[in-house]
Amino acid sequence: MIKVNRKGEVWVFIEQHEGKLEDIGLELLGRARTLGNELGVEVGAVLVGDNVKSMAEKICHYGADKVYVLENPLLGHYQTNSYSKAIYDLIHKYEPQIMIFGASACGRDLAPRVASAAKAGLTADCTDLCIGDHEVKKTNTVHKKLLLQIRPAFGGNIIATIINYDRWPQMATVREGVMPMPELQADRKGKIIVEQVHIGNDELPLEILNEHKREKKVNLKASRIIVAGGAGVGSKENFRFIWDLANALGASPGATRAAVDLGFIDRDHQVGQTGTTVRPSLYIAVGISGAIQHQAGMCESQKIIAINNDPDAPIFNVAHYKIVGDLNTVVPTMIKSIKARV
Amino acid sequence: MTPKTGNLQNKTANPNGLVLKPLNKEVKLAYNCVVLIKQVPDTKKITGEAMNDDGTVNRGALPAIFNPEDLNALELALDIKDQYGGAVTVITMGLPSASDILRQSLYRGADEAILVTDRRCAASDTLATSYILSAAVKKLDYDIVLCGRQAIDGDTAQVGPQLAEKLGIPQVTYVEELLSLDGESMTARRNIGNGWQEVRCEMPLLVTVIDEANEPRVASARKLMKNKNALTPVEVEVSARQGNPDASAEKIAELVKRKTQELQENGLLIKQWDLDDIEADLTWCGRDGSPTKVHRIQSVVLSAKDSKFVEPTEQGVADMIHELISDKTIS
């Protein structure tokens, strides 16, 4: 653990696989920039791998003031122990006040290991991060400018704001897609700092025998319009209404967990707390009751249309356009209307 | 306890048909598995009644259940025992009432159950929890430590990796299939979200298990009959007091002693450890050991700012589409 300090930087772990930057790290740089500005400190990006230095410049274009490059041929494949050792050593050397990771499969495997070694606090799956003060009434002390780590808890039924004021760095993982990708500024420059990393055999306990990556069937995060269906759609056959409406709009089809579990559509299309978090221009919720876990993944959409035959469905609370009616007639009417206009 | 070594004959009976490389030295064929389990409120059953006025959740109003992915972890451990031999020990840290899930583990085939309970554990965050669990696990002889990927009350998935770090052993997270154990190492398939990865790792190690890994078995009637009266020392004491409200302290102590002895003789006394038993350093436990603190809790009230009803008619829908085209939501 490191001491509470006001000069420490705001750090982001930059995820890369085989020389390709993952979106999540760049998304986080946008927020780190805001946090750094508010605290008056620099934003550092932590890039780990083998022969990755060439990516550092691009990372500066997304808002980093510095890129710490941790390079070693033994870091070519991600392993929890080697990566956490490299990051832990870096934390001890530079004492950042904040470090954030993506809540991806890799980030959720790595961040707790680093936090445990650093004996620091870690908040999982944040949906928002900002700076604020915290008052401890018992001792009448105010801790100023802490990282407020905001996350859903209890299956999404409550929103908890977590802080840590006595053992730093303040660490958090952040869900993919909840923070907008910052704009690329090609003229932005930063400092590139190459660090020596010592990796021993102890830090490489895994033998990776085989790996298979697959592309997702749909990129919901990049979709301007999403037409999503829930259990209320009724059947896989009926789900063609979702596909048809999506086609008419040039949109991507989405679904609730219930619809996925019922086999209406592939899991890649799932929106919500355990699926993808989306913020499209238009979200059309068809036959979706609106469980809080689903709402958490789509409530930031700019416009929401909800179609449901139950006027009490919670989805109507977040909808801008509420259509109480039978989807079997409303959806074809919409398709007809769109085709007539466009 | 099952011997930790065996001969190759046992191995050929393995239903998976995995072939073990011939070795001259004695090959270890039985594995000690320690499974960390948690009792959680069933967050899927949250209704208005379970919410307090200040937006916090009234845990007492929700049914307490065996954390779902911990059941998958237990199943994987029992599977290892069925195939290779060895013993399965389950540990939970929690309130005395968490002994329910320990009994449920015994009904399914766990050999030993341990309750870690202590008031000084209260308010532990994931870091303090993993420290306390590590102190308990260190008291045991283990080859594989198993946990569910995450618990449904917090969904953090942090305790597994943090526990592995505290134990100083490697972690293999998101295990969806165990491929083989060869005496020294484990080969498993991990689900890495956008694909899978097969890894080999030397033991001892920690795995976190996902719900796709298996279908947890149900309780065996025979094991249920055998273990349904298994109790923790704290339960023995509570039942002695409740059964004899007018008895003196000496009398209660006598009853407790007799009952405890009887349970012990029948192998029905669930082990109970406090922080002293596991020699935990209190600096790292409970509130003091927890760097994360709650700043604020809010209930979730999401609502759209400008909302209107649209008639489910051709005109209503057409007007809406027109509006969305004119504000360029639909291009």
Interface residues (C-beta under 8 A of the other chain):
Chain A: M1 T80 N81 S84 S104 A105 C106 R108 D109 L110 A111 P112 R113 A115 S116 A117 K119 A120 G121 L122 T123 A124 D125 G132 H134 L146 L148 Q149 P152 A153 F154 G155 G156 N157 I158 I159 A160 T161 I162 I163 N164 Y165 D166 R167 P205 L206 E207 I208 L209 N210 E211 H212 K213 R214 E215 K216 I225 L249 Q273 S281 L282 I292 Q295 A296 C299 Q302 K303 I304 I305 F316 N317 V318 A319 H320 Y321 K322 I323 V324 G325 D326 T329 V330 T333 M334 K336 S337 I338 A340 R341 V342
Chain B: P41 T43 K44 I46 M51 G55 T56 V57 D125 T126 L127 S130 I152 D153 G154 D155 T156 A157 Q158 V159 G160 P161 Q162 A164 E165 K166 P170 Q171 V172 T173 Y174 T187 N191 I192 G193 N194 G195 W196 Q197 E198 V199 R200 C201 E202 L205 W284 S290 P291 T292 K293 V294 H295 R296 I297 Q298 S299 V300 L302 S303 A304 D306 S307 K308 F309 V310 E311 P312 T313 E314 G316 V317 A318 M320 I321 H322 L324 I325 T329 I330
